[in-house]
Amino acid sequence: MSSADDFPRLHPELRQLYATVFAAGYPAPISSHPSQHLRLIPVPSDPIPSSIAKTENVEIPGGDGQPLRLVVVRPVNAGLEKVPAVMSLHSGGGVAFAPEFNFGVYSVFAQQGVAIVSVDYRLAPEHRLPASPKDAEAAWKYITSPDGAERLGIDTKKLGVLGSSFGGFLAVGLVHKLAQDKSAIKPKLVILDSPLLSDPTVPFAAEHGELKKYYSVWTTQNDADLSVHLDSSTATRKALTPLNTISKIAASSLPPHYISVAEFDSLSKGQMEYGFLLLEAGVPLDLKVWKGTVHIFPTIAAQLDVGKKAIMEWIEAFKLAITS
């Protein structure tokens, strides 16, 4: 049985939480059934209090014409005013979770006057890649359309994108595609929280020492297993890794980025490499390494001060981006 004392290098607020995670059997190899493994993790069912935000489901045509659910979290004090908004792409490795998993994060955004439009994109193995990237593109197209913006009550001049873990992978793919479309509305800021940007074919042990492996909820071996589940071709898996497909020339047309890196995240190497690529391309970048933290800690600890502090820093960066 793990205890908080087993994790001395973690942030004090995360020690007990992380001990609980390990007691539940994580990390564990996903093997050939990542969806079964991750879908055992309960998604929080508590709604965002109506005193903070109005939450509703909006159905739009998805990437292949299928129904796609958007969860809209709108500040309760916004009234009929068009508000700044962030399109969110949740975590879950592309095989699990839903927008509700991030309600703790969305509540903080709403309290600061920012709406969230969270995309309930299709998941593998029922829907393999590129289903989820196509849904992300369809959602952005709707949000930025005159009819969509009017329906959702958002200001298309004040939009951002937030991607967490696998959602970060989707966010990077989306903004790179938007950068190639001169007529598309671009986000003012791309917020990446523990994004999955590493090459999933690199063995975990070769990339990180045993200490970091011990502290990492999500391991690179999980990503390798997960990638097999999403697509059986090694070449395709490598091609799907943003670091293998993005050039400095392509990156130079990207909007500003904020990358949130957890100190004990097995994916941190790819996150840092992507940050350096952006810097070399001249893209405005804030990159913050949060000491003593773990993968997607703002999501799993949104009610703790350490989680709220990170979320508030994202919001402050977003507000600065939409006013500059």
Kinemage of the C-alpha trace (Angstrom):
@kinemage 1
@onewidth
@group {chain A} dominant
@subgroup {mainchain}
@vectorlist {calphas} color= white
{ca met a 1} P 0.000 0.000 0.000
{ca ser a 2} L 1.502 3.344 -1.034
{ca ser a 3} L 1.527 6.313 1.322
{ca ala a 4} L 2.255 9.995 0.874
{ca asp a 5} L 5.716 9.436 2.404
{ca asp a 6} L 6.619 7.252 -0.588
{ca phe a 7} L 6.738 10.317 -2.855
{ca pro a 8} L 9.031 12.850 -1.157
{ca arg a 9} L 9.836 14.828 -4.316
{ca leu a 10} L 6.226 15.496 -5.238
{ca his a 11} L 4.489 18.757 -4.395
{ca pro a 12} L 3.032 18.352 -0.896
{ca glu a 13} L -0.551 18.681 -2.128
{ca leu a 14} L -0.013 15.915 -4.670
{ca arg a 15} L 1.628 13.350 -2.400
{ca gln a 16} L -1.535 11.850 -0.917
{ca leu a 17} L -3.369 12.055 -4.223
{ca tyr a 18} L -0.534 10.297 -6.011
{ca ala a 19} L -0.316 7.600 -3.337
{ca thr a 20} L -3.974 6.884 -4.040
{ca val a 21} L -3.258 6.647 -7.767
{ca phe a 22} L -0.479 4.087 -7.206
{ca ala a 23} L -2.635 2.143 -4.771
{ca ala a 24} L -5.153 1.774 -7.591
{ca gly a 25} L -2.506 0.067 -9.727
{ca tyr a 26} L -1.039 2.820 -11.890
{ca pro a 27} L 1.125 2.985 -13.858
{ca ala a 28} L 0.355 -0.307 -15.530
{ca pro a 29} L 1.105 -1.571 -19.038
{ca ile a 30} L -1.833 -0.925 -21.318
{ca ser a 31} L -0.820 -3.937 -23.418
{ca ser a 32} L -3.336 -4.673 -26.181
{ca his a 33} L -6.377 -3.236 -24.425
{ca pro a 34} L -5.751 0.429 -23.548
{ca ser a 35} L -9.396 1.385 -23.871
{ca gln a 36} L -10.439 -1.224 -21.306
{ca his a 37} L -7.668 -0.070 -18.961
{ca leu a 38} L -8.315 3.663 -19.120
{ca arg a 39} L -12.083 3.391 -19.231
{ca leu a 40} L -11.999 1.873 -15.756
{ca ile a 41} L -11.013 5.300 -14.411
{ca pro a 42} L -14.228 7.049 -13.309
{ca val a 43} L -15.101 10.321 -14.997
{ca pro a 44} L -16.316 12.917 -12.481
{ca ser a 45} L -20.079 13.253 -12.723
{ca asp a 46} L -20.580 16.363 -10.579
{ca pro a 47} L -21.904 19.219 -12.731
{ca ile a 48} L -20.396 22.678 -12.656
{ca pro a 49} L -22.484 24.692 -10.162
{ca ser a 50} L -25.150 26.804 -11.866
{ca ser a 51} L -23.942 29.747 -9.786
{ca ile a 52} L -20.695 29.636 -11.786
{ca ala a 53} L -21.663 28.642 -15.305
{ca lys a 54} L -24.410 27.523 -17.615
{ca thr a 55} L -23.510 24.159 -19.146
{ca glu a 56} L -25.237 22.765 -22.224
{ca asn a 57} L -24.719 20.196 -24.963
{ca val a 58} L -24.742 21.350 -28.565
{ca glu a 59} L -24.789 18.823 -31.407
{ca ile a 60} L -23.030 19.637 -34.667
{ca pro a 61} L -21.896 17.640 -37.735
{ca gly a 62} L -18.634 15.851 -36.930
{ca gly a 63} L -15.576 15.158 -39.027
{ca asp a 64} L -17.351 12.494 -41.081
{ca gly a 65} L -20.827 13.975 -40.869
{ca gln a 66} L -21.766 12.036 -37.733
{ca pro a 67} L -23.284 13.809 -34.706
{ca leu a 68} L -20.591 15.467 -32.594
{ca arg a 69} L -21.297 16.750 -29.090
{ca leu a 70} L -19.866 20.041 -27.908
{ca val a 71} L -20.094 20.790 -24.193
{ca val a 72} L -20.427 24.537 -23.767
{ca val a 73} L -19.539 26.041 -20.389
{ca arg a 74} L -20.551 29.693 -20.363
{ca pro a 75} L -19.965 32.111 -17.463
{ca val a 76} L -23.264 32.649 -15.685
{ca asn a 77} L -22.754 36.425 -15.470
{ca ala a 78} L -22.118 36.822 -19.206
{ca gly a 79} L -25.764 37.385 -20.090
{ca leu a 80} L -26.250 37.919 -23.820
{ca glu a 81} L -22.760 39.366 -24.260
{ca lys a 82} L -20.344 37.573 -26.590
{ca val a 83} L -17.497 36.314 -24.459
{ca pro a 84} L -13.904 35.135 -24.982
{ca ala a 85} L -13.781 31.374 -25.397
{ca val a 86} L -11.351 28.473 -25.466
{ca met a 87} L -11.946 25.280 -27.431
{ca ser a 88} L -10.826 22.383 -25.253
{ca leu a 89} L -9.626 18.916 -26.271
{ca his a 90} L -9.606 16.572 -23.285
{ca ser a 91} L -7.086 13.935 -22.229
{ca gly a 92} L -7.527 10.158 -22.215
{ca gly a 93} L -4.973 8.798 -24.657
{ca gly a 94} L -7.445 8.930 -27.530
{ca val a 95} L -9.324 5.946 -26.124
{ca ala a 96} L -11.109 7.230 -23.013
{ca phe a 97} L -12.720 10.083 -21.071
{ca ala a 98} L -15.049 12.875 -22.119
{ca pro a 99} L -15.388 16.645 -21.654
{ca glu a 100} L -16.802 16.072 -18.173
{ca phe a 101} L -13.368 14.808 -17.063
{ca asn a 102} L -12.123 18.419 -17.203
{ca phe a 103} L -15.037 20.132 -15.450
{ca gly a 104} L -12.776 21.217 -12.577
{ca val a 105} L -10.589 23.121 -15.048
{ca tyr a 106} L -13.568 24.561 -16.919
{ca ser a 107} L -15.098 25.861 -13.695
{ca val a 108} L -12.026 28.022 -13.063
{ca phe a 109} L -12.163 29.421 -16.610
{ca ala a 110} L -15.845 30.285 -16.211
{ca gln a 111} L -15.196 32.060 -12.917
{ca gln a 112} L -12.716 34.256 -14.796
{ca gly a 113} L -15.218 35.186 -17.516
{ca val a 114} L -13.968 32.773 -20.200
{ca ala a 115} L -16.281 30.292 -21.919
{ca ile a 116} L -15.197 26.753 -22.768
{ca val a 117} L -16.319 24.734 -25.780
{ca ser a 118} L -15.175 21.164 -25.138
{ca val a 119} L -15.160 18.644 -27.972
{ca asp a 120} L -16.462 15.126 -27.310
{ca tyr a 121} L -14.343 13.709 -30.132
{ca arg a 122} L -14.543 10.083 -31.272
{ca leu a 123} L -12.362 7.527 -29.493
{ca ala a 124} L -10.406 4.440 -30.519
{ca pro a 125} L -10.667 1.516 -30.910
{ca glu a 126} L -14.201 2.091 -32.183
{ca his a 127} L -12.965 5.051 -34.222
{ca arg a 128} L -9.274 4.926 -35.125
{ca leu a 129} L -7.207 7.863 -36.302
{ca pro a 130} L -7.822 10.188 -38.072
{ca ala a 131} L -11.364 10.305 -36.602
{ca ser a 132} L -10.442 12.454 -33.594
{ca pro a 133} L -8.368 15.042 -35.542
{ca lys a 134} L -11.212 15.365 -38.048
{ca asp a 135} L -13.660 16.020 -35.204
{ca ala a 136} L -11.360 18.695 -33.779
{ca glu a 137} L -11.266 20.397 -37.170
{ca ala a 138} L -15.057 20.187 -37.538
{ca ala a 139} L -15.539 21.719 -34.103
{ca trp a 140} L -13.206 24.639 -34.841
{ca lys a 141} L -14.906 25.240 -38.174
{ca tyr a 142} L -18.298 25.426 -36.442
{ca ile a 143} L -17.110 27.585 -33.553
{ca thr a 144} L -15.544 30.135 -35.894
{ca ser a 145} L -18.456 30.241 -38.333
{ca pro a 146} L -20.889 33.188 -38.032
{ca asp a 147} L -23.801 30.867 -37.188
{ca gly a 148} L -21.790 28.845 -34.695
{ca ala a 149} L -20.345 31.856 -32.912
{ca glu a 150} L -23.811 33.407 -32.690
{ca arg a 151} L -25.351 30.189 -31.366
{ca leu a 152} L -22.641 29.801 -28.720
{ca gly a 153} L -22.407 33.493 -27.835
{ca ile a 154} L -18.645 33.718 -28.286
{ca asp a 155} L -16.330 36.366 -29.692
{ca thr a 156} L -14.362 34.914 -32.620
{ca lys a 157} L -11.737 37.648 -32.184
{ca lys a 158} L -10.962 36.270 -28.729
{ca leu a 159} L -10.499 32.525 -29.151
{ca gly a 160} L -7.950 30.065 -27.850
{ca val a 161} L -7.284 26.324 -27.924
{ca leu a 162} L -6.518 24.131 -24.920
{ca gly a 163} L -5.219 20.577 -25.354
{ca ser a 164} L -4.439 18.208 -22.503
{ca ser a 165} L -2.272 15.088 -23.039
{ca phe a 166} L -3.746 13.380 -26.146
{ca gly a 167} L -5.846 16.515 -26.553
{ca gly a 168} L -2.543 18.382 -26.854
{ca phe a 169} L -1.622 16.108 -29.740
{ca leu a 170} L -4.934 17.030 -31.389
{ca ala a 171} L -4.451 20.738 -30.666
{ca val a 172} L -0.994 20.807 -32.271
{ca gly a 173} L -2.286 19.040 -35.364
{ca leu a 174} L -5.209 21.460 -35.599
{ca val a 175} L -3.231 24.677 -35.313
{ca his a 176} L -0.630 23.495 -37.804
{ca lys a 177} L -3.400 22.793 -40.290
{ca leu a 178} L -5.011 26.175 -39.623
{ca ala a 179} L -1.665 27.872 -40.219
{ca gln a 180} L -1.750 26.594 -43.800
{ca asp a 181} L -5.210 28.090 -44.439
{ca lys a 182} L -4.986 31.844 -44.977
{ca ser a 183} L -8.756 32.283 -44.666
{ca ala a 184} L -9.139 30.390 -41.381
{ca ile a 185} L -9.601 32.155 -38.059
{ca lys a 186} L -6.588 31.389 -35.866
{ca pro a 187} L -6.535 31.048 -32.076
{ca lys a 188} L -4.885 33.878 -30.172
{ca leu a 189} L -3.157 31.354 -27.898
{ca val a 190} L -2.534 27.607 -27.885
{ca ile a 191} L -2.396 26.182 -24.351
{ca leu a 192} L -0.810 22.736 -24.118
{ca asp a 193} L -1.042 20.842 -20.830
{ca ser a 194} L 1.241 17.773 -20.642
{ca pro a 195} L 0.826 17.282 -24.404
{ca leu a 196} L 1.544 13.922 -26.016
{ca leu a 197} L 4.226 14.973 -28.500
{ca ser a 198} L 6.943 12.363 -27.982
{ca asp a 199} L 7.819 9.667 -30.468
{ca pro a 200} L 5.756 6.694 -29.192
{ca thr a 201} L 8.257 4.216 -30.647
{ca val a 202} L 11.076 5.306 -28.279
{ca pro a 203} L 11.369 2.885 -25.339
{ca phe a 204} L 10.627 4.465 -21.993
{ca ala a 205} L 13.839 3.395 -20.238
{ca ala a 206} L 16.023 4.868 -22.978
{ca glu a 207} L 14.347 8.223 -22.616
{ca his a 208} L 14.085 8.539 -18.854
{ca gly a 209} L 15.792 7.236 -15.751
{ca glu a 210} L 14.203 4.955 -13.198
{ca leu a 211} L 13.432 7.834 -10.839
{ca lys a 212} L 11.334 9.649 -13.394
{ca lys a 213} L 9.697 6.380 -14.394
{ca tyr a 214} L 8.721 5.856 -10.777
{ca tyr a 215} L 6.996 9.223 -10.617
{ca ser a 216} L 5.284 9.084 -14.015
{ca val a 217} L 1.649 8.022 -14.093
{ca trp a 218} L 1.801 7.807 -17.878
{ca thr a 219} L 4.822 6.029 -19.323
{ca thr a 220} L 6.266 6.055 -22.797
{ca gln a 221} L 5.677 2.313 -22.920
{ca asn a 222} L 1.982 3.070 -22.437
{ca asp a 223} L 2.215 5.365 -25.440
{ca ala a 224} L 3.865 2.684 -27.549
{ca asp a 225} L 1.132 0.209 -26.606
{ca leu a 226} L -1.502 2.845 -27.183
{ca ser a 227} L -0.151 3.720 -30.614
{ca val a 228} L -0.338 0.078 -31.650
{ca his a 229} L -3.938 0.125 -30.563
{ca leu a 230} L -4.635 3.248 -32.617
{ca asp a 231} L -2.731 2.098 -35.693
{ca ser a 232} L -0.664 -1.044 -36.201
{ca ser a 233} L 1.901 0.528 -38.540
{ca thr a 234} L 5.159 1.714 -36.948
{ca ala a 235} L 5.715 4.081 -39.873
{ca thr a 236} L 2.256 5.560 -39.402
{ca arg a 237} L 2.820 5.941 -35.659
{ca lys a 238} L 6.047 7.842 -36.262
{ca ala a 239} L 4.402 10.011 -38.910
{ca leu a 240} L 1.688 10.938 -36.430
{ca thr a 241} L 4.272 12.309 -33.994
{ca pro a 242} L 4.318 16.120 -34.422
{ca leu a 243} L 8.056 16.346 -33.815
{ca asn a 244} L 8.658 14.152 -36.870
{ca thr a 245} L 6.455 16.134 -39.227
{ca ile a 246} L 6.828 19.805 -38.243
{ca ser a 247} L 9.515 21.983 -39.772
{ca lys a 248} L 10.770 25.355 -38.539
{ca ile a 249} L 9.318 26.929 -41.685
{ca ala a 250} L 5.870 25.462 -40.970
{ca ala a 251} L 6.076 26.425 -37.310
{ca ser a 252} L 6.913 30.054 -38.072
{ca ser a 253} L 3.291 30.835 -38.956
{ca leu a 254} L 1.851 29.463 -35.721
{ca pro a 255} L 0.068 31.509 -33.036
{ca pro a 256} L 1.634 32.034 -29.597
{ca his a 257} L 1.898 28.963 -27.362
{ca tyr a 258} L 1.853 28.268 -23.640
{ca ile a 259} L 3.251 24.833 -22.757
{ca ser a 260} L 2.645 23.498 -19.260
{ca val a 261} L 5.202 20.804 -18.374
{ca ala a 262} L 5.024 18.597 -15.284
{ca glu a 263} L 8.438 17.813 -13.783
{ca phe a 264} L 7.673 14.101 -13.427
{ca asp a 265} L 6.021 13.418 -16.769
{ca ser a 266} L 7.426 10.774 -19.096
{ca leu a 267} L 6.326 12.959 -22.014
{ca ser a 268} L 8.337 16.021 -20.939
{ca lys a 269} L 11.191 15.439 -23.404
{ca gly a 270} L 8.901 15.800 -26.411
{ca gln a 271} L 7.237 18.826 -24.866
{ca met a 272} L 10.572 20.586 -24.386
{ca glu a 273} L 11.720 19.684 -27.894
{ca tyr a 274} L 8.533 21.133 -29.362
{ca gly a 275} L 9.095 24.285 -27.329
{ca phe a 276} L 12.629 24.674 -28.725
{ca leu a 277} L 11.288 24.164 -32.246
{ca leu a 278} L 8.799 26.993 -31.673
{ca leu a 279} L 11.510 29.267 -30.295
{ca glu a 280} L 13.770 28.580 -33.260
{ca ala a 281} L 10.885 29.431 -35.576
{ca gly a 282} L 10.264 32.724 -33.773
{ca val a 283} L 6.895 31.741 -32.311
{ca pro a 284} L 6.043 33.566 -29.047
{ca leu a 285} L 6.270 30.973 -26.282
{ca asp a 286} L 5.714 30.630 -22.560
{ca leu a 287} L 6.974 27.288 -21.242
{ca lys a 288} L 6.543 26.535 -17.564
{ca val a 289} L 7.969 23.493 -15.772
{ca trp a 290} L 5.920 22.908 -12.627
{ca lys a 291} L 8.172 21.518 -9.911
{ca gly a 292} L 7.041 18.386 -8.099
{ca thr a 293} L 4.077 17.711 -10.373
{ca val a 294} L 2.824 14.854 -12.553
{ca his a 295} L 1.088 14.366 -15.901
{ca ile a 296} L -2.113 16.466 -16.304
{ca phe a 297} L -1.933 17.540 -12.655
{ca pro a 298} L -4.212 20.591 -13.196
{ca thr a 299} L -6.986 18.253 -14.335
{ca ile a 300} L -6.607 15.721 -11.550
{ca ala a 301} L -5.956 18.385 -8.894
{ca ala a 302} L -8.127 21.280 -10.074
{ca gln a 303} L -9.553 21.681 -6.564
{ca leu a 304} L -6.105 21.955 -4.976
{ca asp a 305} L -4.073 25.158 -4.857
{ca val a 306} L -1.315 23.685 -7.035
{ca gly a 307} L -3.837 22.856 -9.769
{ca lys a 308} L -5.684 26.169 -9.519
{ca lys a 309} L -2.412 28.094 -9.715
{ca ala a 310} L -1.532 26.459 -13.025
{ca ile a 311} L -5.016 26.991 -14.472
{ca met a 312} L -5.002 30.646 -13.420
{ca glu a 313} L -1.650 31.123 -15.136
{ca trp a 314} L -3.136 29.706 -18.364
{ca ile a 315} L -6.078 32.086 -18.083
{ca glu a 316} L -3.845 35.089 -17.456
{ca ala a 317} L -1.755 34.180 -20.517
{ca phe a 318} L -4.923 33.840 -22.596
{ca lys a 319} L -6.314 37.188 -21.457
{ca leu a 320} L -3.008 38.842 -22.278
{ca ala a 321} L -3.023 37.247 -25.731
{ca ile a 322} L -6.533 38.454 -26.608
{ca thr a 323} L -5.795 42.025 -25.547
{ca ser a 324} L -2.366 42.484 -27.101
